[in-house]
């Protein structure tokens, strides 16, 4: 089975949405304990990032060689100190800001760009579909990790270049899903009826197509947030993302890697935060997909 066929198989079947449908989605999510726990963790991380100046017990950039690699549980340092004697708890709290930003922003930008390209290719069809989709297929010749590293290496280290690289990685994936669901929707009876009544293409897309394709595209995009966080952390770990001394979980893993034999628990804390955040987004995405699947 080809990659294109696999992507189309993963797509949630578009349905004609209504107010009652969304109420049903919310009701099914509220009855899913996994979704509630995952959502609580995500909201907690977001609130931690927003209120970091009020929650952090110390300045995340202030260090002291006397407090270097303090173990977890040290008085005044609940989660120990890093390789420069900075408070790990404060750096983890502040690190949520950049880590969440680097994980969510590329997916949001790719959602906008990829949805536009996919809906255009799926609705218009013909040579436009061929040009757009064959161009997108070129990016599938490279694994996501390799493509992100290659683009970041070519553009140079930095937050902006890392965001651009990750966005380019996710645009083809979202565009392919958008094209698949749009191709299904454009043959529906209500679209054919609108076209027969003389409605223009823009009106049909705005009124009849968008409402039925954005939901499955959005659900698929949420599943990419966990991947985006891992890739962004990997770029920072390799020195291609966030630069020191900014607190970011992937960069913290890089700077603490030499301390793995001295204080392994402190060195593993950023990785634990990345794991918890990624698995929370992944579980919530799976629950949201199940809640939106009316047949299930």
Secondary structure, DSSP 8 states (H G I E B T S, - for coil): --HHHHHHHHS-------HHHHHHHHHHHHT-HHHHHHHHHHHHHHHHHHTHHHH-SS-TT---GGGTT--TTBTTBTT-B-TTS-BHHHHHHHHHHHHHHHHHHHHHHHHHHHHHHHHHHHHH-HHHHHHHHHHHHHHTTS-HHHHHHHHHHHH-SSHHHHHHHHHHHHHHHHHHHHHHHHHHHTTSHHHHHHHHTT--HHHHIIIIIHHHHHHHHHHHHHHHHHHHHHHHHHHHHTTSSS-TTS--HHHHHHHHGGGTTT-HHHHHHHHHHHHHHHHHHHHHHHHHHHHH-S--
